[in-house]
Amino acid sequence: MLPPLYRTLSLLNPMIYMVNGVHFGFLGHADVDSNASLVVLTALTVAVVAANVALLRRSYGLID
């Protein structure tokens, strides 16, 4: 129901994919494709884990 510009901007928010996953789980349908939600959330999880590992490796030995 959003205008096209705002719909595109809303798709940049990862919470949209989480909420649509819950909607799909409870109601059986969602505004965004459930497979797309799964792919986006998986990619974001991998990116955050990779960033955390990189930061941990870089800071190893700073605290004795």
FITORTOR-506329 format. One line per 5 residues: for each residue x, y, z of N, C-alpha, C. Coordinates in steps of 0.2 Angstrom, whole numbers. Layout:
BEGIN
X/Y/Z/X/Y/Z/X/Y/Z  ...
***
This chain:
BEGIN
4/-6/0/0/0/0/4/6/0  11/6/1/15/11/1/16/14/-6  18/20/-7/20/22/-14/27/19/-16  28/18/-22/34/14/-25/40/16/-22  42/23/-21/48/25/-18/49/23/-10
43/23/-7/44/21/0/44/14/1  41/10/-3/41/3/-3/48/0/-4  52/4/-9/59/2/-11/63/3/-5  62/9/-2/66/11/4/64/6/10  58/4/11/57/-1/16/60/-7/16
61/-9/9/65/-16/8/72/-16/10  75/-10/12/82/-9/14/82/-11/22  76/-11/25/76/-12/32/75/-19/34  80/-22/37/80/-30/39/74/-32/43  72/-27/47/66/-29/51/60/-31/47
59/-28/41/54/-30/37/54/-37/35  60/-40/34/60/-47/32/59/-51/39  61/-49/44/59/-53/51/52/-53/52  49/-47/52/41/-47/53/38/-51/48  40/-51/41/36/-54/36/37/-62/37
43/-64/40/44/-71/42/39/-73/47  38/-69/52/33/-71/58/26/-71/55  24/-66/50/18/-66/47/17/-72/43  22/-74/39/21/-80/35/20/-87/40  24/-87/46/23/-92/50/16/-93/53
13/-87/55/7/-87/58/1/-88/53  2/-84/48/-4/-83/43/-4/-87/37  2/-89/35/3/-92/29/4/-88/23  5/-81/24/6/-77/18/10/-71/21  13/-67/17/17/-61/19/18/-57/13
20/-50/14/20/-45/9/26/-47/5  32/-49/8/38/-51/4/39/-58/3  41/-60/-2/42/-68/-3/46/-71/2  44/-76/5/47/-79/11/54/-82/9  55/-84/3/62/-86/1/67/-80/1
64/-75/-2/68/-69/-2/70/-67/5  65/-67/10/67/-65/17/72/-70/20  72/-76/18/76/-81/21/83/-79/18  84/-78/12/90/-77/9/93/-70/12  89/-65/12/92/-59/15/94/-59/22
90/-63/26/92/-63/33/98/-68/34  99/-73/30/105/-77/30/111/-74/28  110/-70/23/116/-66/21/118/-61/26  113/-57/29/115/-53/34/118/-56/40  116/-62/42/119/-66/48/126/-68/46
127/-70/40/134/-72/38/139/-66/38  136/-60/36/140/-54/36/142/-52/43  137/-52/47/138/-50/54/143/-55/58  142/-61/57/147/-66/60/154/-65/57  155/-64/50/161/-63/47/164/-56/50
161/-51/51/163/-45/54/165/-46/61  162/-50/65/163/-51/72/170/-55/72  170/-60/68/177/-64/68/183/-60/66  182/-56/61/187/-51/59/189/-47/65  185/-44/68/186/-40/74/189/-44/80
187/-50/81/190/-54/86/197/-55/85  199/-57/78/205/-59/76/210/-53/77  207/-47/75/212/-41/75/213/-39/82  209/-40/87/210/-38/94/213/-43/98  215/-49/95/217/-54/100/224/-52/103
225/-53/109/231/-51/113/231/-44/116  225/-40/114/225/-34/117/224/-34/125  220/-38/127/219/-39/134/223/-45/137  227/-43/142/231/-49/145/228/-52/151
***
